[in-house]
Amino acid sequence: MSAFLTNTTLPDRPQRPENIEVVETTSQTTKIKWTPPKKKNGPLSFYLVKVQFKNLRNETISREETTDEQSITLKGLQVSND
């Protein structure tokens, strides 16, 4: 009689989310939404959103935010008159 063998691998980094789009913008906020990646490679506990933009003094600002939702509203943005 043959024995059954079960092999389990550790979770790995998922693919990137799909269908990323800006759905709403105001003078100080932007809402972005997406759909989950096709290959999750394990359970998803959160999304890490990395944002980079230039402020009114033309300085590059980088931020990272996390969410467990399939959307995020970025706050504290500034509109340039250029």
Kinemage of the C-alpha trace (Angstrom):
@kinemage 1
@onewidth
@group {chain A} dominant
@subgroup {mainchain}
@vectorlist {calphas} color= white
{ca met a 1} P 0.000 0.000 0.000
{ca ser a 2} L 1.333 3.497 -0.937
{ca ala a 3} L 1.499 6.321 1.584
{ca phe a 4} L 0.144 9.765 0.749
{ca leu a 5} L 2.601 12.621 0.889
{ca thr a 6} L 1.485 16.195 1.438
{ca asn a 7} L 3.861 19.086 0.798
{ca thr a 8} L 3.116 22.668 1.818
{ca thr a 9} L 5.130 25.695 0.735
{ca leu a 10} L 5.438 29.015 2.514
{ca pro a 11} L 3.513 32.012 1.168
{ca asp a 12} L 5.417 34.286 -1.201
{ca arg a 13} L 5.023 37.855 -2.398
{ca pro a 14} L 1.876 38.186 -4.540
{ca gln a 15} L 1.778 39.591 -8.031
{ca arg a 16} L 0.796 43.228 -8.405
{ca pro a 17} L -2.874 44.185 -8.170
{ca glu a 18} L -4.688 44.652 -11.472
{ca asn a 19} L -6.989 47.280 -12.969
{ca ile a 20} L -5.468 50.130 -10.949
{ca glu a 21} L -7.366 53.350 -11.547
{ca val a 22} L -7.938 56.794 -10.083
{ca val a 23} L -11.647 57.054 -9.344
{ca glu a 24} L -11.940 60.417 -7.603
{ca thr a 25} L -9.751 63.482 -7.197
{ca thr a 26} L -10.210 66.677 -5.171
{ca ser a 27} L -7.778 69.518 -4.483
{ca gln a 28} L -6.238 67.561 -1.578
{ca thr a 29} L -7.211 63.902 -2.063
{ca thr a 30} L -7.047 61.148 -4.646
{ca lys a 31} L -8.915 57.854 -4.396
{ca ile a 32} L -7.365 54.833 -6.124
{ca lys a 33} L -8.938 51.396 -6.514
{ca trp a 34} L -7.782 48.036 -7.902
{ca thr a 35} L -8.637 44.375 -8.148
{ca pro a 36} L -6.639 41.632 -6.402
{ca pro a 37} L -3.740 39.984 -8.204
{ca lys a 38} L -4.441 36.800 -10.135
{ca lys a 39} L -1.675 34.966 -8.278
{ca lys a 40} L -1.883 35.733 -4.581
{ca asn a 41} L 0.734 33.129 -3.548
{ca gly a 42} L -0.965 32.842 -0.137
{ca pro a 43} L -3.454 34.863 1.868
{ca leu a 44} L -3.339 38.660 1.403
{ca ser a 45} L -3.107 40.484 4.722
{ca phe a 46} L -2.699 44.033 3.345
{ca tyr a 47} L -1.760 46.120 0.307
{ca leu a 48} L 1.285 48.397 0.415
{ca val a 49} L 0.690 51.551 -1.623
{ca lys a 50} L 3.797 53.533 -2.569
{ca val a 51} L 3.264 57.103 -3.770
{ca gln a 52} L 5.738 59.601 -5.140
{ca phe a 53} L 4.907 63.177 -6.173
{ca lys a 54} L 6.346 66.688 -6.299
{ca asn a 55} L 5.136 69.307 -3.818
{ca leu a 56} L 4.635 73.019 -4.503
{ca arg a 57} L 8.356 73.657 -3.908
{ca asn a 58} L 9.179 71.000 -6.561
{ca glu a 59} L 10.534 68.628 -3.896
{ca thr a 60} L 9.982 64.920 -4.439
{ca ile a 61} L 7.821 63.405 -1.699
{ca ser a 62} L 7.579 59.642 -1.185
{ca arg a 63} L 4.987 57.979 1.035
{ca glu a 64} L 3.953 54.448 1.848
{ca glu a 65} L 0.524 53.556 3.176
{ca thr a 66} L -1.110 50.222 3.896
{ca thr a 67} L -4.716 49.104 3.602
{ca asp a 68} L -6.621 45.848 3.763
{ca glu a 69} L -9.231 47.217 1.335
{ca gln a 70} L -9.106 47.267 -2.483
{ca ser a 71} L -8.984 51.061 -2.500
{ca ile a 72} L -7.294 53.893 -0.678
{ca thr a 73} L -7.828 57.648 -0.404
{ca leu a 74} L -4.557 59.567 -0.341
{ca lys a 75} L -4.905 62.741 1.728
{ca gly a 76} L -2.821 65.878 2.205
{ca leu a 77} L -2.035 66.400 -1.456
{ca gln a 78} L -1.430 69.850 -2.964
{ca val a 79} L -2.514 71.192 -6.339
{ca ser a 80} L -0.036 73.159 -8.407
{ca asn a 81} L -1.211 76.172 -10.402
{ca asp a 82} L 1.296 75.405 -13.180
